[in-house]
């Protein structure tokens, strides 16, 4: 099955954080706090997915107050941080929502994401993902992690499902010609 056919089935899209929503670098302040930089367009892409009825899930192996704050700001209710077994977490979410793995997508960037990427119906990675990941995903973004790769995947997914143009029209509101 080709990437577009797989993407049309997606009803839930999961994302890693470090290296996907961020550039993968970790910044530590003088008191040991972790600082993260997020691209605003990536966040809007997640909001578009949710507006289109696609459940957005964040599953990250790292815990961070910055990650919690970003998920809350975006309205991502399925925010799972400090997760050792990402696939088990996803399977629990799918069972609770009566979805199959073929209806799930995931975007990751490193070897620790391979298991979940290979078990989802649709998989994606940023341009600068680890070569082992790039070789196995359905869609590889042209942009690197933390620099709009998430938005690129969100837009592509919405276009594949014929939902993108309606969302643009809604954004235009009364300004549409």
C-alpha positions as CSV (number, residue, x, y, z in Angstrom):
1,X,0.0,0.0,0.0
2,X,1.4,3.4,-0.9
3,X,1.9,6.3,1.5
4,X,-1.2,8.2,0.4
5,X,-3.5,5.3,0.9
6,X,-2.0,4.7,4.4
7,X,-2.4,8.4,5.2
8,X,-6.1,8.5,4.1
9,X,-6.8,5.9,6.9
10,X,-5.2,8.0,9.7
11,X,-7.6,9.0,12.5
12,X,-4.9,9.5,15.2
13,X,-1.5,11.0,14.6
14,X,1.3,10.7,17.2
15,X,4.5,12.7,17.5
16,X,7.8,12.4,19.3
17,X,9.2,15.7,20.6
18,X,13.0,15.9,20.6
19,X,14.2,15.9,17.0
20,X,10.7,16.2,15.6
21,X,9.0,19.2,17.2
22,X,12.4,20.5,18.3
23,X,15.7,20.5,16.5
24,X,16.9,17.7,18.9
25,X,19.3,19.9,20.9
26,X,18.9,20.0,24.7
27,X,19.4,23.3,26.5
28,X,20.0,23.3,30.2
29,X,19.7,26.4,32.4
30,X,21.8,27.1,35.4
31,X,19.4,25.3,37.7
32,X,19.2,22.2,35.5
33,X,15.9,23.1,33.8
34,X,15.5,22.0,30.2
35,X,14.7,24.7,27.7
36,X,12.9,23.8,24.4
37,X,12.4,25.8,21.2
38,X,9.2,25.0,19.2
39,X,8.2,26.3,15.7
40,X,4.9,28.1,15.9
41,X,3.8,26.7,12.5
42,X,4.2,23.1,13.8
43,X,1.8,24.0,16.6
44,X,-0.7,25.4,14.2
45,X,-0.4,22.2,12.1
46,X,-1.4,20.2,15.2
47,X,-4.4,22.5,15.7
48,X,-5.4,22.0,12.1
49,X,-5.3,18.2,12.5
50,X,-7.5,18.5,15.6
51,X,-9.9,20.8,13.8
52,X,-10.2,18.1,11.1
53,X,-11.1,15.5,13.7
54,X,-7.8,13.7,13.9
55,X,-6.7,12.9,17.4
56,X,-3.2,14.3,18.2
57,X,-1.0,12.4,20.6
58,X,2.4,13.3,21.9
59,X,4.5,10.4,23.2
60,X,8.0,11.3,24.4
61,X,10.7,9.5,26.4
62,X,11.7,12.7,28.1
63,X,9.8,14.6,30.8
64,X,9.9,18.4,30.7
65,X,7.8,21.2,32.1
66,X,8.3,23.0,28.7
67,X,6.8,20.0,26.9
68,X,3.8,19.9,29.3
69,X,3.2,23.6,28.8
70,X,3.4,23.4,25.0
71,X,0.9,20.5,24.9
72,X,-1.5,22.4,27.2
73,X,-1.2,25.6,25.1
74,X,-2.0,23.6,21.9
75,X,-4.9,21.7,23.6
76,X,-3.2,18.3,23.1
77,X,-4.9,16.2,25.8
78,X,-3.0,13.0,24.9
79,X,0.4,14.1,26.1
80,X,2.4,11.2,27.5
81,X,5.9,12.1,28.7
82,X,8.7,10.0,30.3
83,X,7.4,7.0,28.4
84,X,9.8,4.0,28.1
85,X,7.5,1.8,25.9
86,X,6.0,4.1,23.3
87,X,4.3,1.3,21.4
88,X,2.5,0.0,24.6
89,X,1.3,3.6,25.3
90,X,0.0,3.9,21.8
91,X,-1.8,0.5,21.9
92,X,-3.5,1.6,25.1
93,X,-4.7,4.8,23.5
94,X,-5.9,3.0,20.4
95,X,-7.9,0.5,22.5
96,X,-9.5,3.2,24.6
97,X,-10.5,5.1,21.4
98,X,-11.6,1.9,19.5
99,X,-9.1,2.5,16.7
100,X,-6.8,0.1,14.9
101,X,-3.1,0.5,14.3
102,X,-3.8,1.0,10.6
103,X,-5.7,4.1,11.7
104,X,-2.7,5.5,13.6
105,X,0.3,7.4,12.3
106,X,3.4,8.4,14.1
107,X,6.3,10.8,13.4
108,X,9.7,10.0,14.9
109,X,13.3,10.7,14.2
110,X,15.6,8.1,15.9
111,X,16.2,4.4,16.4
112,X,14.1,4.4,19.7
113,X,11.1,5.3,17.5
114,X,11.5,2.4,15.0
115,X,9.2,0.0,16.8
116,X,6.3,2.4,17.0
117,X,6.9,3.7,13.5
118,X,6.9,0.2,12.0
119,X,3.7,-0.8,13.9
120,X,1.6,2.2,12.8
121,X,-0.4,2.3,9.6
122,X,1.4,5.5,8.5
123,X,4.9,6.7,9.5
124,X,6.8,9.9,9.0
125,X,10.1,11.5,9.8
126,X,11.8,14.9,9.5
127,X,14.5,15.4,6.8
128,X,17.3,15.0,9.3
129,X,16.1,11.9,11.0
130,X,18.5,9.0,11.6
131,X,19.2,7.1,8.3
132,X,17.6,3.8,9.7
133,X,14.4,5.7,10.4
134,X,14.4,7.5,7.0
135,X,14.8,4.1,5.3
136,X,11.6,2.8,6.9
137,X,9.0,5.6,7.0
138,X,6.2,6.2,4.5
139,X,6.8,10.0,4.3
140,X,10.1,11.9,4.9
141,X,9.6,15.6,5.3
142,X,11.8,18.0,3.3
143,X,12.3,20.1,6.4
144,X,14.3,19.2,9.5
145,X,12.9,18.6,13.0
146,X,12.0,21.8,14.8
147,X,12.0,23.8,11.6
148,X,8.5,23.1,10.2
149,X,8.7,19.3,9.6
150,X,5.6,18.7,11.7
151,X,3.6,21.3,9.9
152,X,4.7,19.9,6.5
153,X,3.5,16.4,7.6
154,X,0.2,17.8,8.9
155,X,-0.5,19.7,5.7
156,X,0.4,16.7,3.6
157,X,-1.8,14.4,5.6
158,X,-4.8,16.9,5.4
159,X,-4.3,17.4,1.7
160,X,-4.2,13.6,1.2
161,X,-7.5,13.3,3.1
162,X,-9.0,16.2,1.1
163,X,-9.5,18.3,4.2
164,X,-6.8,20.9,3.8
165,X,-8.6,23.3,1.4
166,X,-11.7,23.4,3.5
167,X,-9.6,24.4,6.5
168,X,-8.0,27.2,4.5
169,X,-11.4,28.4,3.4
170,X,-12.5,28.4,7.0
171,X,-9.4,30.5,7.9
172,X,-10.3,33.0,5.2
173,X,-13.8,33.4,6.7
174,X,-15.5,36.4,5.3
175,X,-12.3,37.5,3.5
176,X,-12.8,34.8,0.9
177,X,-13.4,36.2,-2.7
